Amino acid sequence: MTEIRFYHLQRTTLERALPVLLEKTLERSWRAVVMMRSKERVDALNGYLWTYSNDGFLPHGSAEDGNPAAQPVWLTEVDENPNEADVLFLTDGAVSENVGLFDLCCELFDDSDAETVNAARGRWSAYLEAGHHLTYWQQNERGGWEKRAEANEPVTSA
């Protein structure tokens, strides 16, 4: 079964949190797919990831760049795994019917949108019923991640 982690963005934006998680993914020699809800968001993130840090490099690409097999991080609005990724990142409320094709799925959702938070709670229940291993991570005051719930524990938010 796929391990599924819910990351509740409460102190930073997706644009600040995602590159750190992607860097950790690549440090483990894993490949990733980042799925968003629209091509416009994919294009914006694609541009941002080239400039988010003066100290690092995060190799990535999208359909606009082509050659997904050569991309360790693939950005898409389509439910796909063209780079044979180990990890799926679901952002902006994107939903995949194929989480079982990945070793790990990370759902990142923003605290400022009640609808997105409620949808994430619904997916938690659905994943749990499907037998996936679940963990819920919340940001602390410094923006770091703390595990708050696992598997059968209810999700509670601050």
Residue, then its C-alpha position, 0 to 999 in steps of 0.5 A: m500500500t502507498e504511504i500517504r502524508f498530509y501536509h497542512l500549510q499553516r505558516t508558509t505558502l506552497e511555493r515555500a514548502l514544496p521546494v524543501l520537500l522536493e529537495k528531500t525527495l531527490e536527496r533520497s534518489w527518488r523521482a517525483v510527480v507534482m500534480m496541480r489543478s491547472k496548466e497555469r499553476v504548472d507554468a507558474l510553479n515551473g518558472y518559480l522553481w528555477t529562481y526560488s533559491n540562489d544556493g540550490f538547483l532543483p531539476h524539473g520539467s513539464a509538458e512544455d519542456g518535454n522528455p519526461a523520462a529525463q526529468p527527476v521532478w515532473l510538473t503536471e495538471v494531468d493524472e500521470n506518471p511519465n517519469e516513473a516517479d516514486v513520489l506523488f505530490l498533490t497540490d492545489g486540491a488536485v486529486s489522483e485516481n492512481v495514488g497506488l502507483f506510487d510508494l509515497c503520496c504527499e497531499l499539501f493543502d492550505d489552511s486559508d481555504a476551508e473548502t480545501v481543508n474539508a476536502a482533505r479530510g474527506r480524502w483522509s477517510a477515503y484513503l483510510e478505507a482503502g487501507h493506505h498508511l496515513t500520517y498528518w503533518q502540521q507546521n510549527e511556529r518556525g515552519g517545520w513539520e510535526k507529525r500530529a496523527e497517524a493511520n486511525e487517529p482523527v485529524t485535529s487542526a489547531 
